Amino acid sequence: MHIDIVLAKMKERYGVDLDTKTPQVPYRETIRKMAEAQGKHKKQSGGHGQYGDVYIRYRPLERGAGFEFIDSVVGGAVPRNFIPAVEKGLREYMTAGPLAGFPVVDFSAELYYGSYHDVDSSEMSFKLATRLSFRKGIMDANPVLLEPVMDVEVTVPERFMGDVMGDFNSRRGRIMGMEGHGKLQVVKAQCPLAEMFRYAIILRSMTSGEGSFSMEYSHYEEVPGDIAKKVIAAHKKEDEDEE
């Protein structure tokens, strides 16, 4: 209601029409198994060419571990001065994963082999080779989508407890406990952020304005397969529309 009023004022006073949409859920991507992938960038177009060749092993890490780069190159297969370019490329490309364009988290990348050309190799060549390895390696490592899960506390009169708990079940939520505070009850639950947009409006309607809630981030967990397919398809369509 507040947003509608502000939008109406903007249009009336300044002649500005604003489009609104549901906030973006900060999804993440990760991998579930180990995979190895070569990335080879080779281009010859007169003068100096471009040549970079890397072999990288991708492994899943525990949730929340972030990213780890491991240099296992021996015998100068990749010159020392090009190895930082490989790590830099990985950190750059992991901000938009190959599954649906979300950041890739909780994995390690081990550079263990490669090759180079005395004249045609450069930092850029190795970055481009790293990109080819990254996209193939992540897709071969059983990538999955992760979503943020929130800790939610809902305070309502006792007569609305059944409605609130049933509503959480419909939102893929989990009831974690309940506490009594006089005539009020506090329902503690965990629920995906994607299911909590517009919850203030729904709770107000469900409790005749007598309910309130608070929520904060808890952790990331895997998105169920059927829902993940819809999210991936929707974001790929957005990318196509922008192009």
N, C-alpha and C positions, 0 to 999 in steps of 0.2 A: 504493500500500500504506500509506504514512504517513497519507494522508488518510483512508483507510478505518478505520484504527486510531483516529484522533482522533474521527471521527464516532461510532464504536462507544462510545468512552469518554463522549462527550457524552450519548449516549442512556442509557447505563447509570447514570452518576452524577447527571445532572440531568434526565433524562426529556425531553430536547430532541431532536426529529428535525429535521435540517437537509437542505435540498435543495441539490444541487450541479449546476452546469452549466458547459459549456465557456466560458472567458473570451470577452468580446466583442472582435472584431477592430475596430480603429479605422478603419473605412472613411472615405473622403472622396468628395465629388462635385465635378465640374468640368465645364466646357463646352468644345466643340470648334469652335464657329463663332460669328460675330457675330449678334446678334438685337436688335431694338428692341421695346419694349412700353410701352403706355400703362397707367397705373393711375389710375382715377378713382373717388374715394369721395364719394358725395353722399347725404345723408340729411336729411330734413325731418320733424320731429316736434314741432311747436309751439315757440314761442320761437326761440332760435338753432338753426340747422341745422348740418350738417357738410359741408364742401366742401374737397376736395383733389384736384389733378389733376397728374400728372407723366408725362413721357416720358423713358424711360431706355434707353440703349444699352449692351448687355452684350458684352464682348469677352473671349476667352480670353487668358491670360498664360502665360508659360513656367512649367514645373513648379518649384514652390518659391517663386514670386513673391508669393504671398499674395493680398491684396486692395488695390485702388486705387479711390478715389472721385474723380471728375472733375466739377467744376462748370463747365458751358459755357453756363449760362443768360445770355441778354442781354435787355435791354429790360424787365427787371422782370417777366418772365412768371411767375416764382416769386419772391416777396419774399425778400430776403436773410435775414430772421429765420426763415424756414421751411426754408431749405436744410440747416442742421445737423440738422433733424428727419429729412430724407430720408436723410442719411448714417447717422444713428443707427439708423433703421429698417432699412437694409440690413445693418448690422453685427449687428443683433439677429436678423434673419430668416435670415441666411446660416449661423447655427449649426445650423439644421435644414432641409436642402434639400428641394425638392419631389420629387426622384426617389425617395428612400428614407429621408429624415429624417436624413441624415448632414451634417456641416458642408460648405459649399461653399467651395472654395479656388481660387486661381490664376485670378482674373478681375478685370476692371475694370468699373465701372458709371459711365457718363457721363450726368449729368442735363443735358439740353439744351433742354427746353421744358416748359411746363405752364400752368396757369391757376389763379386763386384768386378768392375772393369777399371783398369788403371786410368783411363781418360774420361769415359762417359759416366762414371758414377758420381753422384752428388747427394747432398742431404735431401733435396727435393725428390730425387729418384727413389731414395729409400723410404721416404714418407709415402710416396704413391704406391710403392710395393707393399708397405705395411697396410695401407687401406685395403688392398685386394685380399691380403691374408686375413685381416680382421673380419671383413664381411663374410667371407667363406667360412672361417673358423667358428664364428659365433653361430651362424646358421647350422653348422654341422654339430654343434655342441648342445643340441636340444634346448633352444632358447624359450623362455617363458616370460610372461608379463607379471609384474608385481604391483600391488596397490597399497596405499596407506590405510591402515586400520586405526580407528580412533577409540580412545576411552571416553565413554559417554555416561554422564549422570543425569537422570531425569527425576525431578521432584514434583510429585503430584498428590492430590488427595487420594486416600486409599481406594475409593470407589472406582478410580480410573486405572488401577493397577493392571487388570486383565487386558484392557484395551492397549495400554502401552507395551506390555510384554508381547502380545500377539502381533503388534505392529513391528516390533523389532525382529520377530521371526520372519516376517515377510520381507525384511530388508537385509537378509543374510547376516543378521546380528546374533550375538551370543549373550545371554543373560549371565552375568558374573556374580550377582548377589543383590540383596535387598537390605535396607536398613529403615527402621522406624524412627521418625522424629515427631513425636506428638501425634497430631492428626494427619501428618504428611508421611509419605513413603518415598524413599530414594531408591530408584532402580539403577543399578550399575551394570553397564553392558559394554561390549566391544562391537563396533560396526564399521564396515568399509566407508571411507569418506564419500565415495561415489553415491552411496545410498542416503547421505545425510543432507544433501542440498534441499532447501525449502522445508527442512524439518521443523523450523520454528512456526511456520504457517500451519503445518499439519498437526503439531502438538497443540497449538492454540485452539484449532477446530475440535480436536479429539477431547480436550479437557475443558471446553468452554472458557478458555483463557486463564485457567487456574494452574496450569503446568508451566514449569520452566526447566531449562537444561543447560548443561555446560559440556564442552568436550575438548580434548587435547590429543595430540598425536601419540600413538603407542608404538607401532612397528609396521613393517611391510610384510605382506605375505602373498602367496601366489594367487592369481586371479583364476577362478574356475574356468575350465576349458571353453564352455559354451559362451560365457560372457566375454572371455578374452578374444574370441573370434570376432565378436561384434565390435569390440573396442578397436581392434587392429583394422578391421574393414572400414570403420568410420574415419579413422585417422588417415588411412591411405586415400580415402575419397577426398578428405580435406586438402591433402597435399596435391592431388590431381586438380582440384578446383582452383587452388592458388596458382598453379602453373598455367 
